[in-house]
């Protein structure tokens, strides 16, 4: 440690637990202390919406609901507004996010904060000097280029800038290691307390009631879906409740037996005294994020404020709050600081910004912030509990507050999310999300705040969970596993001579050739894949056909048949894609992707309840294993294991049957996402090893082998198959996604979204999904890259890969209708370079059923 640093630390004031007004020293001038309410009152005993928690997120929701015209919005806060994490937050605001639609949340928040003072008359202390992310390694420069193409088709400004421009914007930097910067004009910081008070003023102005200090002591759900919210001052009956309780959110969830996977972490930031070089500047310094040093740094008056993210080994959890609850009375307190924990980051900051070496550290703030396992918040209605919504787990609540308040308000009032944010769905977690898993992932997520964000990223803490397929132990040493909603699923398999393990890269990496080998295996022989993570539901009952006819845009399949069906929102967006099979009269099996399991189940259950349908729904996801067998020899292999006739004449494409393979009961569906001859075999999870072993033994002569999800993705893209979450989601309608074949606008049932789709069709489409080939080098599209034409960004890719059949890159993309014709020349931006792309007729490779049909017509199939 340098002598200068030791001197600075000696001058550090002793850690203290400030009174409420003590925090004012950290806020811009003009910020007031907490207001005391002398006589709290419920005000009313009925409400449309009760919001529990008065941090910036909860108050923002109250503001947006009231502003949109909803009457009877009541917010209950156990202490004071901003108590918890809001009041001591560093208040950073940024347009940047590595995700896609979370950029919209950030952008809305900033635009709202810019005009909030004018609207409410309350100062918010908003500074917008911009921000710069610092790249000091070549890999980090690649990451910035990767993020630039993902941001290019969004309206917010983002620039990759040179070291010279970085120095011009932040003249106090040591430029020795700076290779580039990622610059977002309009970024900055805001005073969290003043922001919350302005939102509160707006909420009251539009008619919301903000009541505090009033603690919620219990929650009781009623048979009609309404809630009784118990407080020391009486009971409020509410149509819905929204948990926005910050690090108290677990305590609220426990009242209704929902163990929300949240954990408080200790976050520290340091504030310096006046620094002459900072004071001499004519304009405020932009916020910088030194990603290799893992800290943020901004100007605070005439000094600097910087906050690090320690490694998972050094960071600290407040795990006692998970087991014992938050201590009574805690709300406006801080933890004791621990500078030893962040010493290496302080030294990195002093190296990058040398004037820090001469600065006195006048305050260290160590407070709790709440983390979910994957660092993203949980936002939306909760599966299994009617009219219970959450907006919890915000590691970055200040920048999210405005946008999430608007997003949730729109969803509550309109009955569907305004755009896709499944990555924030609270139902992405389940019973497998234990306290131990939450703690392990929170440590990892905190420590990984500033690591390089690669495509196909995997994180390994807390794995495996209890949610493993029957084949996990058999396959785990033979493949590279991926994490899917708690499950482990093979991405690709190892052979002698392969470079094994997880080797992330922005370019082709160690899995590229092995995946080509697996692709060839399925196209030329036969392959087996573990598909157990699929979400699987059984629906049966008097109204089952009527329910599914209302839920799905496709026709209801007949007994013994299967189809691909889509649930649409009232606005005609694609909420979900499922495989629907009618096993017996009135009894169906519904299958969805692993990440959509509870997302889809919640939607179905909600429609059952509101429509009064007499059905039973059983979630069979964890009890049922699935094996996919695909390739030209799939029939020959499986036929050895059963007396059931598997010939094309007897077992046609999209048929489903109960049969036995090697005396193991399975539901067999003739369908394969590979587009090749294949079956999906649904069976008891405990039979997975025996079934897999029997299939592998039976296929020795045919050269059977394993394949993983990376090869599956390449196969489905060559066949032109869409994927939910990429080509279609709540941002897209099925017509622009090219799903007309699955939408029966002429069926008698008035399915959800039907009227909206008719209007969309009548007005005409503004964009279409197209199929591109690309001329690239050692890089392939992943999805969400910018598509260019005549020097302008005109669209975005949705997914992509290398086509092992055509030996070139392939992608789906949305482009304006006028640029969607076959033969159209475009460009796709990959790592800072625009590569030539051409729209082609899809698919690149015909599916096996189509090839068979054409052969029977004596036509020449395209392979």
Secondary structure, 3 states (H helix, E strand, C coil): CCHHHHHHHHCCCCCCCCCHHHHHHHCCCCCCCCCCCCCCCCCCCEEEEEEECCCHHHHHHHHHHHHCCCCCEEEEECCCCCCCCCCCCCCEECCCCCCCCHHHHHHHHHHHHHHHHHHHCCCCCCECCCEEEEECCHHHHHHHHHHHHHHCCCCCCCEEECHHHHHHHCCCCCHHHCCEEEEECCCEECCHHHHHHHHHHHHHHCCCEEEECCCEEEEEECCCCCEEEEECCEEEEEEEEEECCHHHHHHHHHCCCCCCCEEEEEEEEEEECCCHHHHCCCCCCCEEEECCCCEEEEEECCEEEEEECCCCCCCCECCHHHHHCCCCCCCCCCCCCCHHHHHHHHHHHHHHCHHHHHCCEEEEEEEEEEEECCCCCEEEECCCCCCEEEEECCCCHHHHHHHHHHHHHHHHHHCCCCCCCHHHCHHHCCCCCCHHHHHHHHHHHHHCCCCCCCCCCCCCCCCCCCCCCCCHHHHHHHEEEEEECCEEEEEEECCCCCCCCCCCCCCCCCHHHHHHHHHHHHHHCCEEEECCCCEEEEEECCCHHHHHHHHECCCCCCECEEEEEEEECCCCEEEEEEEEEEEECCEEEEEECHHHHHHHHHHHHHHHHHHCCCCEEEECCCCEEEEEEECCCHHHHHHCCCCCCCCCCCCCCCEEEEEEECCEEEEEECCCCCCCCEEEEEEEHHHHHHHHHHHHHHCCCCCCEECCHHHHHHHHHHCCCCCECCCECCCCECCCCCCHHHCCCCCCCCCCCHHHHHHHHHHCCCEEEEEEEECCCCCCCCCCCEEEECCEEEEEEEEEEEECCCCEEEEEEEEEHHHCCCCCEEEEEECCEEEEEEECCCCCCCCHHHHHHHHHCCCCCCC
